[in-house]
Each structure stands twice: as structure tokens, then as C-alpha cells.
Amino acid sequence: MGVVAIYFAWRAPYIASLMSEMQRDVVGDSDGVARRAAALLIEALAASQGPVAVSLAGGSTPKRLYETLALPDWRRKVPWERVHWFWSDERFVPPDHPDNNYRMVRAAMLGPVGVNKAQIHPVATVGIDPAAAAMLYQAELRAFYGSAE
């Protein structure tokens, strides 16, 4: 099972990709950053076998990446059937709240692509307190990775 991480530097014209080693790419604008990040993600996914987990960040910085991946030219390059989408952070607001990271990713990428709901792993934010939500998400991660502890 693979894990792919792409890190964005806030308001900086570069991205660092952690796949096999640290790499720094200088990119001129936000669209260029999104395209480069999409290419790196697709490259990492192509190099993996079996199910793979991608941890998504929220906020406006990675939103352009998600929109790029949903574009037809990029969409067909992603092995959607093998990818499970997790969140690295979430604001503790309902899923329909404008500040909810799951909502943003769903609107920018997951919905337009039609990703299977069984492959989407949002953080619970309704009808549960934050500590219980964290424990529930920990259990979901352990179940995905096959770890009992």
C-alpha cells in the first residue's frame, strides 16, 4: 500500500515532493504549481501498485491542484479506482459549511470526477465531539492500513 505526499509552501512559488527524496521545483505562478503538483502526484501514483492513500490538505493553496486533477486532460491520467482520499486536516464544522475542507475537495475534484464514496474518507464533524472524531478517524486509518494498534 502506498502513501503519496505533496507539500505546498504557503504563498511560495515552489512545491516540494516527498516521494523517494526531497526535490525542489521553482514554478512561476499558482497554475504552474497546480500543474506541477498534479504531474508529481500522477507520477507517484503510476509508480505505486495496489491501493494507495493520498492525504489531502484543505484551504485555498491546494484547491487549484484539485481543480486541475478534475480537468479532462488530467483526469484520465489518475488511477481513480486505486486511490483512497484522506484528510490531513479538517476544520470542525459541518460538511456543508463553507470552511469545511471536505466540502471544498468534493466540489473541486471528488464530485466532478465521480470518485467512489467507499474511497473517500472524510473526518466526521457532525454529531460527535472533536476528541471522539479523532479517535474514529484513527480507527479508520488503522482499518485501511491493516493495523490493530
Disulfide bonds with the S-S distance in Angstrom:
none
